[in-house]
Amino acid sequence: MRLRDPAAGQRLTHRWKLRLMGMVLGERAPDVLQLLHYRPEHFGRPFSAWTHEALCGSTGRWSRGERELMAAFVSTLNHCLF
């Protein structure tokens, strides 16, 4: 199910942040940012914590720099701004 307008369910401060990001980028804020700010207690905070652990945690064989490089590479392949 896709939300019609995720911004409608966001707090005023989050809507302003997204609007400012859109102005800086010259287009609408990326969907992933809208999703992270929409009811953050259900998805945004847990996903951000998981992502932080995946990129910055001490587990695994790759260094932090290697993980960041892989994330940048995948983002480039996906034509993502991150």
Chimera marker file (.cmm) of the C-alpha trace (Angstrom):
<marker_set name="trace">
<marker id="1" x="0.000" y="0.000" z="0.000" r="1" g="1" b="0" radius="0.5"/>
<marker id="2" x="1.338" y="3.422" z="-0.892" r="1" g="1" b="0" radius="0.5"/>
<marker id="3" x="0.412" y="6.529" z="1.048" r="1" g="1" b="0" radius="0.5"/>
<marker id="4" x="-1.184" y="9.269" z="-1.018" r="1" g="1" b="0" radius="0.5"/>
<marker id="5" x="0.665" y="12.112" z="0.673" r="1" g="1" b="0" radius="0.5"/>
<marker id="6" x="3.200" y="11.093" z="3.324" r="1" g="1" b="0" radius="0.5"/>
<marker id="7" x="3.759" y="14.741" z="4.238" r="1" g="1" b="0" radius="0.5"/>
<marker id="8" x="0.176" y="14.993" z="5.488" r="1" g="1" b="0" radius="0.5"/>
<marker id="9" x="0.946" y="12.714" z="8.446" r="1" g="1" b="0" radius="0.5"/>
<marker id="10" x="4.185" y="14.404" z="9.453" r="1" g="1" b="0" radius="0.5"/>
<marker id="11" x="4.858" y="16.923" z="12.166" r="1" g="1" b="0" radius="0.5"/>
<marker id="12" x="5.132" y="20.550" z="11.135" r="1" g="1" b="0" radius="0.5"/>
<marker id="13" x="8.895" y="20.647" z="11.776" r="1" g="1" b="0" radius="0.5"/>
<marker id="14" x="9.409" y="17.600" z="9.567" r="1" g="1" b="0" radius="0.5"/>
<marker id="15" x="7.308" y="19.099" z="6.774" r="1" g="1" b="0" radius="0.5"/>
<marker id="16" x="9.409" y="22.264" z="6.891" r="1" g="1" b="0" radius="0.5"/>
<marker id="17" x="12.644" y="20.258" z="6.805" r="1" g="1" b="0" radius="0.5"/>
<marker id="18" x="11.440" y="18.313" z="3.789" r="1" g="1" b="0" radius="0.5"/>
<marker id="19" x="10.302" y="21.484" z="2.059" r="1" g="1" b="0" radius="0.5"/>
<marker id="20" x="13.698" y="23.116" z="2.696" r="1" g="1" b="0" radius="0.5"/>
<marker id="21" x="15.492" y="20.039" z="1.343" r="1" g="1" b="0" radius="0.5"/>
<marker id="22" x="13.311" y="20.193" z="-1.751" r="1" g="1" b="0" radius="0.5"/>
<marker id="23" x="14.146" y="23.854" z="-2.260" r="1" g="1" b="0" radius="0.5"/>
<marker id="24" x="17.876" y="23.178" z="-1.923" r="1" g="1" b="0" radius="0.5"/>
<marker id="25" x="17.712" y="20.186" z="-4.285" r="1" g="1" b="0" radius="0.5"/>
<marker id="26" x="15.456" y="21.965" z="-6.753" r="1" g="1" b="0" radius="0.5"/>
<marker id="27" x="12.952" y="19.115" z="-6.651" r="1" g="1" b="0" radius="0.5"/>
<marker id="28" x="10.833" y="17.197" z="-4.174" r="1" g="1" b="0" radius="0.5"/>
<marker id="29" x="12.671" y="15.643" z="-1.225" r="1" g="1" b="0" radius="0.5"/>
<marker id="30" x="13.589" y="11.996" z="-1.901" r="1" g="1" b="0" radius="0.5"/>
<marker id="31" x="10.974" y="9.407" z="-0.929" r="1" g="1" b="0" radius="0.5"/>
<marker id="32" x="13.312" y="7.705" z="1.516" r="1" g="1" b="0" radius="0.5"/>
<marker id="33" x="13.552" y="10.911" z="3.564" r="1" g="1" b="0" radius="0.5"/>
<marker id="34" x="9.801" y="11.287" z="3.548" r="1" g="1" b="0" radius="0.5"/>
<marker id="35" x="9.448" y="7.692" z="4.714" r="1" g="1" b="0" radius="0.5"/>
<marker id="36" x="11.982" y="8.139" z="7.523" r="1" g="1" b="0" radius="0.5"/>
<marker id="37" x="10.064" y="11.161" z="8.818" r="1" g="1" b="0" radius="0.5"/>
<marker id="38" x="6.581" y="9.626" z="8.506" r="1" g="1" b="0" radius="0.5"/>
<marker id="39" x="5.721" y="8.111" z="11.897" r="1" g="1" b="0" radius="0.5"/>
<marker id="40" x="9.413" y="7.651" z="12.755" r="1" g="1" b="0" radius="0.5"/>
<marker id="41" x="8.691" y="5.464" z="15.767" r="1" g="1" b="0" radius="0.5"/>
<marker id="42" x="7.445" y="2.685" z="13.458" r="1" g="1" b="0" radius="0.5"/>
<marker id="43" x="10.088" y="2.748" z="10.751" r="1" g="1" b="0" radius="0.5"/>
<marker id="44" x="12.395" y="5.755" z="10.750" r="1" g="1" b="0" radius="0.5"/>
<marker id="45" x="14.197" y="5.268" z="14.057" r="1" g="1" b="0" radius="0.5"/>
<marker id="46" x="14.561" y="1.451" z="13.886" r="1" g="1" b="0" radius="0.5"/>
<marker id="47" x="15.721" y="1.589" z="10.264" r="1" g="1" b="0" radius="0.5"/>
<marker id="48" x="18.157" y="4.412" z="10.988" r="1" g="1" b="0" radius="0.5"/>
<marker id="49" x="19.569" y="2.447" z="13.946" r="1" g="1" b="0" radius="0.5"/>
<marker id="50" x="19.966" y="-0.665" z="11.782" r="1" g="1" b="0" radius="0.5"/>
<marker id="51" x="21.633" y="1.325" z="8.996" r="1" g="1" b="0" radius="0.5"/>
<marker id="52" x="23.994" y="2.965" z="11.477" r="1" g="1" b="0" radius="0.5"/>
<marker id="53" x="24.978" y="-0.443" z="12.885" r="1" g="1" b="0" radius="0.5"/>
<marker id="54" x="25.469" y="-1.867" z="9.389" r="1" g="1" b="0" radius="0.5"/>
<marker id="55" x="27.706" y="1.012" z="8.285" r="1" g="1" b="0" radius="0.5"/>
<marker id="56" x="29.455" y="1.910" z="11.531" r="1" g="1" b="0" radius="0.5"/>
<marker id="57" x="29.358" y="-1.251" z="13.655" r="1" g="1" b="0" radius="0.5"/>
<marker id="58" x="32.423" y="-3.333" z="14.346" r="1" g="1" b="0" radius="0.5"/>
<marker id="59" x="31.017" y="-6.586" z="12.956" r="1" g="1" b="0" radius="0.5"/>
<marker id="60" x="32.050" y="-8.039" z="9.634" r="1" g="1" b="0" radius="0.5"/>
<marker id="61" x="35.230" y="-8.146" z="7.651" r="1" g="1" b="0" radius="0.5"/>
<marker id="62" x="34.966" y="-4.776" z="5.928" r="1" g="1" b="0" radius="0.5"/>
<marker id="63" x="36.261" y="-1.553" z="7.401" r="1" g="1" b="0" radius="0.5"/>
<marker id="64" x="33.921" y="1.393" z="7.853" r="1" g="1" b="0" radius="0.5"/>
<marker id="65" x="35.429" y="3.103" z="4.814" r="1" g="1" b="0" radius="0.5"/>
<marker id="66" x="34.869" y="0.018" z="2.659" r="1" g="1" b="0" radius="0.5"/>
<marker id="67" x="31.229" y="-0.160" z="3.755" r="1" g="1" b="0" radius="0.5"/>
<marker id="68" x="30.728" y="3.540" z="2.989" r="1" g="1" b="0" radius="0.5"/>
<marker id="69" x="32.327" y="3.065" z="-0.425" r="1" g="1" b="0" radius="0.5"/>
<marker id="70" x="30.040" y="0.124" z="-1.187" r="1" g="1" b="0" radius="0.5"/>
<marker id="71" x="26.996" y="2.168" z="-0.107" r="1" g="1" b="0" radius="0.5"/>
<marker id="72" x="28.075" y="5.027" z="-2.378" r="1" g="1" b="0" radius="0.5"/>
<marker id="73" x="28.620" y="2.620" z="-5.266" r="1" g="1" b="0" radius="0.5"/>
<marker id="74" x="25.187" y="1.018" z="-4.867" r="1" g="1" b="0" radius="0.5"/>
<marker id="75" x="23.572" y="4.443" z="-4.563" r="1" g="1" b="0" radius="0.5"/>
<marker id="76" x="25.239" y="5.504" z="-7.804" r="1" g="1" b="0" radius="0.5"/>
<marker id="77" x="23.979" y="2.388" z="-9.571" r="1" g="1" b="0" radius="0.5"/>
<marker id="78" x="20.463" y="3.179" z="-8.292" r="1" g="1" b="0" radius="0.5"/>
<marker id="79" x="20.767" y="6.832" z="-9.375" r="1" g="1" b="0" radius="0.5"/>
<marker id="80" x="20.270" y="7.828" z="-5.747" r="1" g="1" b="0" radius="0.5"/>
<marker id="81" x="21.394" y="11.162" z="-4.283" r="1" g="1" b="0" radius="0.5"/>
<marker id="82" x="22.990" y="9.516" z="-1.256" r="1" g="1" b="0" radius="0.5"/>
<link id1="1" id2="2" r="1" g="1" b="0" radius="0.2"/>
<link id1="2" id2="3" r="1" g="1" b="0" radius="0.2"/>
<link id1="3" id2="4" r="1" g="1" b="0" radius="0.2"/>
<link id1="4" id2="5" r="1" g="1" b="0" radius="0.2"/>
<link id1="5" id2="6" r="1" g="1" b="0" radius="0.2"/>
<link id1="6" id2="7" r="1" g="1" b="0" radius="0.2"/>
<link id1="7" id2="8" r="1" g="1" b="0" radius="0.2"/>
<link id1="8" id2="9" r="1" g="1" b="0" radius="0.2"/>
<link id1="9" id2="10" r="1" g="1" b="0" radius="0.2"/>
<link id1="10" id2="11" r="1" g="1" b="0" radius="0.2"/>
<link id1="11" id2="12" r="1" g="1" b="0" radius="0.2"/>
<link id1="12" id2="13" r="1" g="1" b="0" radius="0.2"/>
<link id1="13" id2="14" r="1" g="1" b="0" radius="0.2"/>
<link id1="14" id2="15" r="1" g="1" b="0" radius="0.2"/>
<link id1="15" id2="16" r="1" g="1" b="0" radius="0.2"/>
<link id1="16" id2="17" r="1" g="1" b="0" radius="0.2"/>
<link id1="17" id2="18" r="1" g="1" b="0" radius="0.2"/>
<link id1="18" id2="19" r="1" g="1" b="0" radius="0.2"/>
<link id1="19" id2="20" r="1" g="1" b="0" radius="0.2"/>
<link id1="20" id2="21" r="1" g="1" b="0" radius="0.2"/>
<link id1="21" id2="22" r="1" g="1" b="0" radius="0.2"/>
<link id1="22" id2="23" r="1" g="1" b="0" radius="0.2"/>
<link id1="23" id2="24" r="1" g="1" b="0" radius="0.2"/>
<link id1="24" id2="25" r="1" g="1" b="0" radius="0.2"/>
<link id1="25" id2="26" r="1" g="1" b="0" radius="0.2"/>
<link id1="26" id2="27" r="1" g="1" b="0" radius="0.2"/>
<link id1="27" id2="28" r="1" g="1" b="0" radius="0.2"/>
<link id1="28" id2="29" r="1" g="1" b="0" radius="0.2"/>
<link id1="29" id2="30" r="1" g="1" b="0" radius="0.2"/>
<link id1="30" id2="31" r="1" g="1" b="0" radius="0.2"/>
<link id1="31" id2="32" r="1" g="1" b="0" radius="0.2"/>
<link id1="32" id2="33" r="1" g="1" b="0" radius="0.2"/>
<link id1="33" id2="34" r="1" g="1" b="0" radius="0.2"/>
<link id1="34" id2="35" r="1" g="1" b="0" radius="0.2"/>
<link id1="35" id2="36" r="1" g="1" b="0" radius="0.2"/>
<link id1="36" id2="37" r="1" g="1" b="0" radius="0.2"/>
<link id1="37" id2="38" r="1" g="1" b="0" radius="0.2"/>
<link id1="38" id2="39" r="1" g="1" b="0" radius="0.2"/>
<link id1="39" id2="40" r="1" g="1" b="0" radius="0.2"/>
<link id1="40" id2="41" r="1" g="1" b="0" radius="0.2"/>
<link id1="41" id2="42" r="1" g="1" b="0" radius="0.2"/>
<link id1="42" id2="43" r="1" g="1" b="0" radius="0.2"/>
<link id1="43" id2="44" r="1" g="1" b="0" radius="0.2"/>
<link id1="44" id2="45" r="1" g="1" b="0" radius="0.2"/>
<link id1="45" id2="46" r="1" g="1" b="0" radius="0.2"/>
<link id1="46" id2="47" r="1" g="1" b="0" radius="0.2"/>
<link id1="47" id2="48" r="1" g="1" b="0" radius="0.2"/>
<link id1="48" id2="49" r="1" g="1" b="0" radius="0.2"/>
<link id1="49" id2="50" r="1" g="1" b="0" radius="0.2"/>
<link id1="50" id2="51" r="1" g="1" b="0" radius="0.2"/>
<link id1="51" id2="52" r="1" g="1" b="0" radius="0.2"/>
<link id1="52" id2="53" r="1" g="1" b="0" radius="0.2"/>
<link id1="53" id2="54" r="1" g="1" b="0" radius="0.2"/>
<link id1="54" id2="55" r="1" g="1" b="0" radius="0.2"/>
<link id1="55" id2="56" r="1" g="1" b="0" radius="0.2"/>
<link id1="56" id2="57" r="1" g="1" b="0" radius="0.2"/>
<link id1="57" id2="58" r="1" g="1" b="0" radius="0.2"/>
<link id1="58" id2="59" r="1" g="1" b="0" radius="0.2"/>
<link id1="59" id2="60" r="1" g="1" b="0" radius="0.2"/>
<link id1="60" id2="61" r="1" g="1" b="0" radius="0.2"/>
<link id1="61" id2="62" r="1" g="1" b="0" radius="0.2"/>
<link id1="62" id2="63" r="1" g="1" b="0" radius="0.2"/>
<link id1="63" id2="64" r="1" g="1" b="0" radius="0.2"/>
<link id1="64" id2="65" r="1" g="1" b="0" radius="0.2"/>
<link id1="65" id2="66" r="1" g="1" b="0" radius="0.2"/>
<link id1="66" id2="67" r="1" g="1" b="0" radius="0.2"/>
<link id1="67" id2="68" r="1" g="1" b="0" radius="0.2"/>
<link id1="68" id2="69" r="1" g="1" b="0" radius="0.2"/>
<link id1="69" id2="70" r="1" g="1" b="0" radius="0.2"/>
<link id1="70" id2="71" r="1" g="1" b="0" radius="0.2"/>
<link id1="71" id2="72" r="1" g="1" b="0" radius="0.2"/>
<link id1="72" id2="73" r="1" g="1" b="0" radius="0.2"/>
<link id1="73" id2="74" r="1" g="1" b="0" radius="0.2"/>
<link id1="74" id2="75" r="1" g="1" b="0" radius="0.2"/>
<link id1="75" id2="76" r="1" g="1" b="0" radius="0.2"/>
<link id1="76" id2="77" r="1" g="1" b="0" radius="0.2"/>
<link id1="77" id2="78" r="1" g="1" b="0" radius="0.2"/>
<link id1="78" id2="79" r="1" g="1" b="0" radius="0.2"/>
<link id1="79" id2="80" r="1" g="1" b="0" radius="0.2"/>
<link id1="80" id2="81" r="1" g="1" b="0" radius="0.2"/>
<link id1="81" id2="82" r="1" g="1" b="0" radius="0.2"/>
</marker_set>
